[in-house]
Amino acid sequence: MLLPKRLEKALDKMYTAFYKGELNPEDCKHCAVGNICDNYDSWKYFTDVHGSMRLNYLGILNENLGRRINGYSPSELIITEAVFLKACGYTLTKSKKLLKPAEVITSEMMFKGLDAAVAYLCKLDGLQHVMDHYKKLDLSLLHKEREADKPSVS
């Protein structure tokens, strides 16, 4: 299947970050959108609260000027991040605090977030979810691969 260039690049960046263990929902340079934005944090200034789907003044201004980062508008970026965080288990309270779902964010939680972000990005481009056939991915293989990559202590 031929994918739009922006989607192909976004998927490549997010998959690479996930498999290298560098996808981190609490780091604005290494979260879903941070990776899409080449590990820059400029996107975080489009909203006042991490995880919110509401643009602030700067976000609205950039949206109205037609500005895009790697093909995505400010609203598309902050919604992608909100979808990613929600699927990872984070919740945004009424007092605008982002609550962490657990002390340690597992690969399974991260994969759910990745899956949801990819589904949203596909929807933006009018495509079926490209990860549907990967849903049965055995994450235990990922754990074994990461353990094998760790240097041994002698």
GUTI-278256 format. One record per residue: x, z, y of N, C-alpha, C in turn. Coordinates in steps of 0.05 Angstrom, whole numbers, plus 32768, in hexadecimal, padded with zeros to 4 digits. Each point is the difference from the previous one (the first is absolute). Layout:
BEGIN
XZYXZYXZY...
***
This chain:
BEGIN
801180007FE97FEF800080178012800080197FFA7FEF8013800E7FFE80197FF58014801380118012800A7FF78015801380087FF9801C7FF08009801480097FFD801C801B800E800480107FF48011801B800A80048001801E80087FEE800880128000801C80087FFA80137FE97FEE7FF87FEF7FF880107FE9801780017FEC800C7FE97FFB80167FFF7FED80178012800980077FFF801980168011800B7FF9801D7FFE7FE7800780087FF7801C7FFF8001800B7FE37FF67FF07FED800080097FE4801D80047FF680117FED8007801C80027FF7800D801A800B7FFB80068019800C8018800D7FF580197FF37FE580017FFC7FF580197FF5800780037FE380007FEB7FF0800780027FE3801D80097FFE80127FF48010801C80077FFF8004801D80077FF3800A80158002801C80087FF580127FE97FEA7FF97FF47FF580107FEA801380027FE9800A7FE97FF7801280007FE8801B800C80068009800180198019800D80067FFC801E80067FE7800980007FFA801C800580028006801E7FFD7FEC801180038004801D7FE57FFF800F7FEA7FFE7FF27FE68000800C7FF9801E80057FFC8007801A7FFC801C80077FEA800280147FE8800B7FF97FEA80018013800580138018801480107FFF80048013801680177FF78013800A7FE87FFC80157FF580117FF67FE6800B7FFC7FFF801A7FF47FE9800D80107FE67FFD801980027FF880117FE97FFB80007FF77FE37FF680127FEE80017FFA7FE47FE480027FF27FEB800280107FE580007FF57FF87FE37FFB7FE77FFB7FF97FF77FE57FFB80057FEE80187FF78008801780027FF08018801D8000800B800E80167FFD801C8001800880107FEB7FF27FFA7FFC7FE6800E7FEB7FF17FF87FE480097FE67FFC80057FF77FE6800A800E7FF9801A800480158010800D7FFC801B801E80027FFF800C7FFA7FE9801D7FFF7FFD800D801B80067FF380157FF8800A801C800380058008801D7FEF7FF5801280008009801C7FE7801080048000801280137FE9801280047FEF7FF8801880047FE8800B7FF17FF880187FE280007FFC7FF77FFC7FE77FE37FFE7FFA7FF2801B8005800F80167FFD7FF3801B80027FF68006801C80087FF180147FF78004801B7FE57FF380067FF47FF37FEC7FE67FF380037FE980137FFC800680187FF67FEC80157FFC800B801B80077FEF801380068009801A8008800480127FE77FF47FF97FEA800180127FE880077FEF7FE8801580087FF280087FF27FE77FE980027FEC7FF77FE97FF77FEA7FFF7FEC7FE57FF9800D80007FFF801A7FE77FF9800E7FFC7FE280017FE77FF880007FFA7FE380027FF87FF9801D8006801180127FF77FFC801C80197FF980117FFF7FE9800D80157FF8801280008011801A80178006800A8001800E801A80037FEA801680058008801880027FED801680167FEB7FFB801780087FF780167FEE7FFB7FF97FEC7FE97FF2800B7FEC7FF77FEF7FEA7FEC7FEB80087FED800980117FEB7FEE800A800D7FEA8012801280098011800E7FED8011800F7FEB7FF0800F80087FEC800E7FED7FEF7FED7FEE7FF07FEB800C7FF77FEB7FF07FF17FF47FEB80137FF9800780187FF47FED801380137FEB8009801A8006800080147FED800880087FED7FE97FF580067FE880057FEF7FE9801A80057FF2800C80178006801A80077FF47FFD80067FE280147FF87FF1800080047FE4801C80087FF7800180107FEB801A80077FF37FFF7FF47FE480127FEE7FFB80027FF27FE77FE57FF47FF77FF17FF780147FE67FF27FFA7FE8801280018003801A80047FEA80137FFF7FFB800C801C7FE6800180077FF8800C801A8002801E7FFE8000800D80178001801E80007FEA800C7FEF7FE77FF680037FEA800C7FF180047FFC7FE280097FE87FF880057FFB7FE3801680137FF5801480058010801680127FF77FF6801D7FFD7FF2800B80147FF8801C7FFE7FEB80047FEA7FEF7FEC7FFC7FEC80027FEA800E7FFF7FE580147FEE7FFD80107FFF7FE8800C801B7FF9800C800D8015800C801A7FFC7FEC80157FF87FE98000800D7FEA80137FFA7FF77FFD7FE37FFD7FE77FF77FF77FFA7FE58015800A7FEC801A7FFB8006801680097FEF8000801E7FFE7FFE800E80168001801D80007FE8800C7FF17FE97FF580057FE8800B7FF280027FFC7FE2800A7FE97FF780037FFC7FE3801680117FF4801480088010801480127FF77FF6801D7FFE7FE88005800B7FF4801A7FFF800080108019800B7FF480168000800E801A7FE58000800C7FFA8015800F7FE68001800F80058006801D7FF07FF4801180028004801C7FE98013800880078017800B7FEB801380077FF37FF9801B7FEA800E80067FF27FFC8019801280088018801280127FFB80138008801580187FEE80017FFE7FE97FF380157FEB8000801B80097FF47FFE80107FEB801880077FF180007FF17FE680177FF67FF880027FF37FE6800980147FEB7FEF80037FEC800580147FEB800C7FF27FE88017800B7FF7800E7FF77FE87FF180087FE77FFD7FED7FED7FF080077FE8800E80137FEC801A80008000800F80117FEE801C8005800B800D80147FF4801B8006800980137FE97FFC7FFD7FF37FE980117FE97FF97FEE7FE77FFD80077FEA800D7FF17FE77FFD800C7FF17FE87FF07FFC7FEC80097FF47FE780007FE18002800D7FF37FED80007FE37FFE7FE47FF57FFC7FF0800F7FF17FE47FF77FFB7FF08001801A8004801580107FF28002801A80097FE98012801A7FFB8000800B7FEB80117FF67FE57FF77FFE7FFC7FE67FF67FE67FF57FE37FFC80087FF0801580007FE47FFD80087FFF7FF8801D8011800B801180017FF9801C80097FE3800480157FF87FF1800A7FE580017FEA7FEC7FF87FF280077FEA7FEA7FEF7FF67FEA7FFC80157FF98016800D7FEA7FFE801480097FF08019801980048008800A7FF1801780027FE37FFA80097FF97FE880017FE47FF87FE47FF47FFF7FED800E7FF57FE47FF77FFF7FF67FFA801C8005801280137FF77FFC801C800E7FE7800C801A7FFD7FFC800E7FE9800B7FF67FE67FF47FFA80007FE67FF47FE87FF47FE57FFA800C7FF0801480057FE57FFD800C80037FF3801B80148009801080047FF5801B80047FE17FFF800D7FF77FEB80067FE37FFD7FEB7FF27FEF7FEA800E7FF97FEB7FF47FF180077FF97FE3801280107FF480097FFB7FE57FF780177FED7FFF7FF97FE77FFA80157FEC801980127FFE7FFB80187FF8801680147FFE80147FF67FEB80197FFB800A80157FF47FEF800A80147FEB7FFB80198003800A80147FED7FED80067FEA7FE97FF37FFF7FEC80067FEB800C7FFF7FE480117FED7FFB800B7FFE7FE5801880137FFC8008800E8015801680147FFD7FF5801D7FFD7FE6800380017FF5801B8000800780107FE780077FF27FEB8008800E7FE7801E80057FFE800D7FFD8017801D800480018007801C7FF6801280017FEE8009801A7FF48015800D80127FF7801380108013800D8013801480127FF27FFC80067FE68015800F7FF280197FF07FFE7FFE7FE57FFF80187FEF7FFF80108003801A7FF280028016800D8004801A800F801A80007FF480167FF6800D801A7FFF801A7FFE7FEF7FFE7FF37FE980177FFD7FEE80177FF0800E7FF87FEB800E80137FEF800E800E801080167FF18010800F800C80108016801280157FF47FF9800C7FEA801180157FF3801A7FF37FF77FFE7FE87FF580187FF27FF680137FF880177FF57FFC801880107FF88017800E8018800D7FF780187FFA800D8018800C801C80047FF4801380068011801B80047FF6800180197FEF800F7FFF7FEB800280177FEE80158014800C7FFA80197FFC80128015800A801280097FE9801A7FFE8004801280077FEA800C801B8004
***
